[in-house]
């Protein structure tokens, strides 16, 4: 592995090292530490579900504050409390249908517009305050850095200003973009997503992850010239034999296991899978188990909906699992099933491809070039027949063992899905040219 001793970078972000869900920031930082590059990370992020702690003399983490993040958490708690009270009257999953696509962050109305521009005002204020803090209190760290990284969309303005003032190379690092929801409508993006649109700024290098949301299109729109646009790499974990007894019990019973590896985002939409299970033949359903890691704000409501529909024995809601445990379930599942609103090309599908596990998902274009309908996976159009067609896909893979094995054999590792170390070597090869 190529190393660059005595080189230093500064990462500015609103994210923490999560234990649950996305591990991308942790892996990104480790990519530099493994190459003996010093990292100072300024982070306003924290996660009540737990955070990783890295003990490395080359890493220094500085906690910063964010008015926007603090206010967002406060308001979300208030809104969640009100929502729970409202939901006692009517369960939202009884109202919406699978073919319904929920606009991220609320409906497109004046209240949402006002809310998002207030958020953007607070983001700008956060960036101004941090800009002065870094120049006054941490100027030595900035001066010694070779590269400044604006990671995700909370502090890219400050990262850009700092790099320009101190004449440092600047990297704009994005995991993906919510702007996919605008369908390339620039006016809609500016009106309802100013935070996401304007935080993507011109840089010496844009690391835009290909997560099926056309991120490179928006990066080019914002003036980025040099863009590294590839999916995440897959990390191979070492598992303990005794890990996850519940999964082993399901296998002992001969269950056909569907795995939905979701996060806390409401647009992950596991409710679609549950509606589909209602359409599955009862003689087949008794042999099916769905495991979902979904932990969004409406999780309890979804659990209640599952009970109301009589599926509590068929759907298992697991919680507080780290990435290693999720990977263990995925490797030992029969099918990975993802039914997200915006894009389905996330780590679960990439891992499924890597481990040759058939995928059931939505035919929304996000998986083009990675899996192919009826060759290695089953992709279903999102329309009024969605529930029935997903149910048919589940039944087909369970009942037709020959067809299932054919999909597994055809699930060749895409040349776009690489092991993490290989993928990071490609990414770092672009970054190293910025070190002077």
Residue pairs with C-beta under 8 A, 6 or more apart in sequence:
1 34
1 35
1 425
2 35
2 428
2 432
3 35
3 36
3 37
4 35
4 36
4 37
4 432
4 435
5 36
5 37
6 38
7 37
7 38
7 146
7 435
8 37
8 38
8 39
8 40
8 144
8 145
8 146
9 32
9 37
9 38
9 39
9 40
9 145
9 146
9 147
9 148
9 149
10 39
10 40
10 41
10 42
10 141
10 142
10 145
10 147
10 148
10 149
10 162
11 28
11 29
11 39
11 40
11 41
11 42
11 43
11 149
11 151
12 41
12 42
12 130
12 148
12 149
12 150
12 151
12 155
12 156
12 158
12 159
12 162
13 25
13 41
13 42
13 43
13 44
13 45
13 150
13 151
13 152
13 154
13 155
14 43
14 44
14 45
14 66
14 69
14 152
14 153
14 154
14 155
15 25
15 43
15 45
15 151
15 152
15 154
16 25
16 43
16 45
16 46
16 47
16 51
17 25
17 26
17 29
17 51
17 52
17 53
17 54
18 25
18 26
18 47
18 49
18 50
18 51
18 52
19 47
19 49
19 50
19 51
19 52
19 322
19 323
20 47
20 49
20 50
20 295
20 320
20 321
20 322
20 323
21 49
21 263
21 264
21 323
22 175
22 263
22 347
23 235
23 323
24 175
24 209
24 232
25 151
26 52
26 54
27 235
27 420
27 424
28 151
28 173
29 39
29 41
29 54
29 59
30 54
31 424
31 427
31 428
32 38
32 39
32 58
33 39
33 54
33 56
33 58
33 59
35 428
36 58
37 58
38 58
38 59
38 60
39 58
39 59
39 60
40 59
40 60
40 61
40 62
40 141
40 145
41 59
41 60
41 61
41 62
42 62
42 64
42 130
42 134
42 138
42 155
43 61
43 62
43 63
43 64
44 63
44 64
44 65
44 66
44 69
44 126
44 154
44 155
45 69
49 295
49 320
50 320
50 322
62 138
64 130
64 133
66 126
66 154
67 122
67 125
67 126
67 129
68 119
68 122
68 123
68 125
68 126
68 154
69 154
71 122
72 119
76 297
80 297
83 297
83 298
84 300
87 298
87 301
91 301
91 304
91 305
91 308
92 298
92 301
93 271
93 274
93 298
93 301
93 302
93 305
94 305
94 308
96 102
96 271
97 275
98 269
98 271
98 272
98 275
98 276
98 339
98 382
98 386
98 387
99 382
99 383
99 384
99 386
101 341
101 382
102 266
102 267
102 269
102 341
103 181
104 178
104 181
104 267
104 341
104 342
105 112
105 116
105 178
105 192
105 193
106 112
106 115
108 188
108 192
112 192
113 191
113 192
116 192
116 193
116 194
116 195
117 194
119 195
120 194
120 195
120 198
123 153
123 154
123 157
123 195
123 199
124 157
126 154
126 155
126 158
127 155
127 157
127 158
127 161
128 158
130 155
130 158
131 158
131 161
131 162
134 141
134 142
134 158
134 162
135 142
135 162
135 165
142 148
142 162
142 166
142 168
143 166
145 166
145 168
146 168
146 169
146 434
146 435
146 436
147 168
147 169
147 170
147 171
147 431
147 434
147 435
148 159
148 162
148 163
148 166
148 168
148 169
148 170
148 171
149 159
149 170
149 171
149 173
150 156
150 157
150 158
150 159
150 160
150 170
150 171
150 172
150 173
150 201
150 203
151 173
152 173
152 174
152 175
153 174
153 195
153 196
153 199
153 200
154 199
156 172
156 199
156 200
156 201
157 198
157 199
157 201
159 170
159 172
160 170
160 172
160 201
160 202
160 203
162 168
163 169
163 170
164 170
169 204
169 205
169 434
169 435
169 436
170 203
170 204
170 205
171 203
171 204
171 205
171 206
171 207
171 431
171 434
172 200
172 201
172 202
172 203
172 205
172 206
172 207
172 219
172 224
173 206
173 207
174 200
174 206
174 207
174 208
174 209
174 215
174 219
175 209
175 211
176 208
176 209
176 211
176 212
176 213
176 215
176 343
177 196
177 200
177 208
177 213
177 214
177 215
177 218
178 193
178 196
178 213
178 342
179 189
179 193
179 196
179 197
179 213
179 218
180 212
180 213
180 214
180 342
180 343
181 193
181 342
182 188
182 189
182 192
182 193
184 214
184 217
186 221
189 196
189 197
189 218
190 197
197 218
197 222
200 206
200 218
200 219
200 222
200 224
201 222
201 223
202 222
202 223
202 224
202 225
203 224
203 226
204 226
204 434
205 226
205 227
205 228
205 430
205 431
205 434
206 219
206 224
206 226
206 227
206 228
207 228
207 427
207 430
207 431
208 215
208 216
208 219
208 224
208 227
208 228
208 229
209 215
209 229
209 230
209 231
209 232
210 216
210 229
210 230
210 231
210 345
210 416
211 231
211 232
211 343
211 345
211 346
211 366
212 343
212 344
212 345
212 346
212 365
212 366
212 367
213 342
213 343
213 345
213 366
215 229
216 227
216 229
219 227
219 229
220 227
226 430
228 426
228 427
228 430
230 416
230 423
230 426
230 427
231 345
231 350
231 370
231 416
231 417
231 423
232 347
232 350
232 420
232 423
233 418
233 419
233 420
233 421
233 422
233 423
233 424
234 347
234 350
234 351
234 354
234 417
234 418
234 419
234 420
234 423
235 323
235 327
235 419
235 420
236 419
236 420
237 323
237 324
237 327
237 328
239 324
239 327
239 328
239 331
243 325
243 328
244 325
244 328
244 329
244 332
246 316
246 318
247 257
247 291
247 328
247 329
247 332
250 257
250 289
251 257
251 332
254 287
255 287
255 288
255 289
256 287
256 288
256 289
256 334
256 335
256 397
256 398
257 289
257 290
257 291
257 332
257 333
257 334
257 335
258 273
258 288
258 289
258 290
258 291
258 333
258 334
258 335
258 336
258 337
258 360
258 394
259 290
259 291
259 292
259 329
259 330
259 333
259 335
259 336
259 337
259 348
260 270
260 273
260 290
260 291
260 292
260 293
260 294
260 336
260 337
260 338
260 339
261 292
261 293
261 326
261 329
261 330
261 336
261 338
261 347
261 348
262 268
262 270
262 292
262 293
262 294
262 295
262 296
262 338
263 293
263 294
263 295
263 296
264 294
264 295
264 296
264 297
265 296
266 296
266 297
266 298
267 340
267 341
267 342
268 294
268 296
268 338
268 339
268 340
268 341
269 339
269 340
269 341
270 292
270 294
270 302
270 339
271 302
271 305
272 339
272 386
272 387
272 390
273 290
273 292
273 337
273 339
273 390
274 290
274 302
274 305
274 306
274 309
274 311
274 315
275 387
276 386
276 387
276 388
276 390
276 391
276 394
277 285
277 288
277 290
277 311
277 314
277 315
277 391
277 394
278 309
278 311
278 387
278 391
279 387
279 388
279 390
279 391
280 288
280 391
280 394
280 395
281 395
284 394
284 395
284 398
284 399
285 314
287 398
288 314
288 394
288 398
289 314
289 315
289 316
290 314
290 315
290 316
290 337
291 316
291 318
291 329
291 333
292 315
292 316
292 317
292 318
293 318
293 319
293 321
293 326
294 302
294 317
295 319
296 302
299 317
302 317
303 317
306 312
306 315
306 317
318 329
321 329
327 351
330 336
330 348
330 351
330 352
330 355
330 357
331 351
331 355
331 357
333 357
334 357
334 358
334 397
334 404
335 357
335 358
335 359
335 360
335 394
335 397
336 348
336 349
336 351
336 352
336 357
336 358
336 359
336 360
337 359
337 360
337 361
337 390
337 394
338 344
338 346
338 348
338 349
338 359
338 360
338 361
338 362
339 361
339 362
339 390
340 346
340 362
342 366
343 364
343 366
344 361
344 362
344 364
344 366
344 367
345 366
345 367
345 370
349 359
349 361
349 367
349 370
349 371
350 370
350 417
351 357
352 358
352 359
352 411
353 359
353 370
353 371
353 411
353 413
353 414
353 417
354 413
354 417
354 419
356 408
356 409
356 411
356 412
356 413
357 408
357 411
358 376
358 377
358 378
358 397
358 404
358 407
358 408
358 411
359 367
359 371
359 376
359 377
359 378
360 377
360 378
360 379
360 380
360 390
360 393
360 394
360 397
361 367
361 371
361 377
361 378
361 379
361 380
362 379
362 380
362 381
362 382
363 373
363 379
363 380
363 381
363 382
364 382
367 377
367 379
369 414
369 416
370 414
370 416
370 417
371 377
371 379
371 411
371 414
373 379
375 407
375 410
376 407
376 408
376 410
376 411
376 412
377 407
377 411
378 393
378 396
378 397
378 407
380 386
380 389
380 390
380 393
381 389
396 403
397 403
397 404
397 407
398 404
418 426
